[in-house]
């Protein structure tokens, strides 16, 4: 469509009732076309589209409109012209007018029924009444399609979580935030979090948080606080192990905590959230407890997974290094001694397993310290000053490395 054809010109007005005085609809045409159009309007009475008009109802179209309005051009985004009749005469007022403009335009007919109605419509458009009514209509329509979400208590089931996410995604296709329906969905999502955050798995928690944030029903700051509390509860209650692998695959965690939980805590302290969560005396207490257990069990894999939550892909701070470096150095010394025995004296199967265990511990402890190798399973050449060929042979191709 050419620019000229996009411009619609006012040619008349439709009288929707047979009475002499009433409010009508504008009728428009474009250049080089016989089609007749009526404008579609938004809640502020601005034009959003031009709809083809077919006069199936045989409404009367009045072409005797004010001379100054005849052939005035309009396009999408312009205030819509509103035709009306007072004492049998046609008048036109812009959709962006104030209610008070009616009294200025018709001082002698201040209490005329048509003018009172028109004044009320303009006032509702300016004060947001139409907008609120439209939001209520849309919200009711969406709620009626998701009655199990809007009219029932949130439940823990994955089915409810998926239905909740579908409701938000459906709303996003119809309206933009902020909107009344998002206020209701936000309240439902927060109620689910209040009830189940300390009991749920990462998959459900991620689903609720991500759909709220993605559709601007929840701020990034609020989402960070909720997510932080969720993870700290897992760490302090020693249930983090159940979600550690899922967390590494979580795009939500990576987006919300680009430097891990520790930096968020350093900048924000303990966030206030809508559910009670277990807080350690010091943020690193769960890590130190896990480190003590790892040393006793001679297996440091879990503390490397924990370091991902605390630091993401950043290096560990000095406080953690002070506790971990001595353990890493001890593992290196033991590894060197065991390797010397391994090469000089020959080995049994149990010797190989023990040497593998030492090397894994070195990798886990190094992963705690250095973000660029954390959970990478990297046994590149000369890491820990060990020949790559020996490590490959030792690991039998590296099948143990986690995906």
Order of alpha helices (4+ residues) and beta strands (2+ residues): alpha-beta-beta-beta-beta-beta-beta-beta-beta-alpha-alpha-alpha-alpha-alpha-alpha-alpha-alpha-alpha-alpha-alpha-alpha-alpha-alpha-alpha-alpha
